Each structure stands twice: as C-alpha cells, then as structure tokens.
Amino acid sequence: MTEWIRVEDRKPEVGQLVVGWLKRHKEPACLRFEEGGIWRELVMFDPDEDREDKVSHWMPLPKGPDE
C-alpha cells in the first residue's frame, strides 16, 4: 500500500491525479495538481476554487484493474 506523502516533502507531477487529504474537512478528495502549485478538486461545488494551502498530504491513485 502507498504511504501518505507530506506536501512539504514533495509535490506530485503537474497534471497528476492523486488522493489528497483536506486539512479543514479532515477527509480525502480526488485532486489534480496543476501548474503554479494549484490543487484542483475534481468533484466540488465551486470548480474555480483551488485547494492550495488546504492539502496536507497526498498519495498516487492506484493502478487501474487488469481487464
């Protein structure tokens, strides 16, 4: 199993989809890391809101199933 990575230690590649831990809500979210260090939540009510400074940890998404 993949371990959580602290944002202070390393950030994902630009365009990478990850599971991020939202500090304020204390719950995971599916995020895309974008240029300029912006965390974009993929399912949210305000698509223009970024999650910068709200994400404390992240981990890569698991590999998809073999068909």
N, C-alpha and C positions, 0 to 999 in steps of 0.2 A: 504494500500500500504506500502511496506517496505521502510524504510528510508536508505539513504546512510550512511555507516559506515566508519569513518576515519581509515586509515591503522594504524596511530599512536595509536588509541584507542584499536583496536582489529583486529586480522587477522583471516581468515577463517580456518576451519579444513583442515588438509593435505588431498589432493585429492578432495576437494570440488570444484564444478563448480560454478562460480559466474559471475556477470556482474561487470567489473571494469572500473574506469574512468581513461583514459590515460592523464596525465598532458600535455605532449608535444603536442599531437594532439587535445586535448580538445574534446574527443569523447569516447563513451563507447566501450568495447570489451568483448567478452566471454573469460574467463580465467579459468585456473585450478591452484589452489595454491598447490605447491609441497614441498617436504621435503627440508630443507635448506632455506626456505623463498623465494623460486623462484616462480614468476608469469609466467605461460606459456600461451601464447595466442593460442587459438585453431585454428584460421584462420589467417595465416600470410605468408609472402613470405619467411622468414628465420626461420624455425622451431627450430633452435638451439639458437636463440636469446631469452633471458628471459626479462621480463618487470620489474625486480626489480628496485626500486627507480623511476619508471615511473608511478606507480599506486598510486593515492592519496586516493581514496575511493572505496568501493565495496558494493555489496548487493547480497543476495542469489538469485538464479534463482527462478522464480515462480514454484509452483507445476504444474505438467502436467495436461492436461484435463481429466475429467472423461469420460470413454467410454460408 
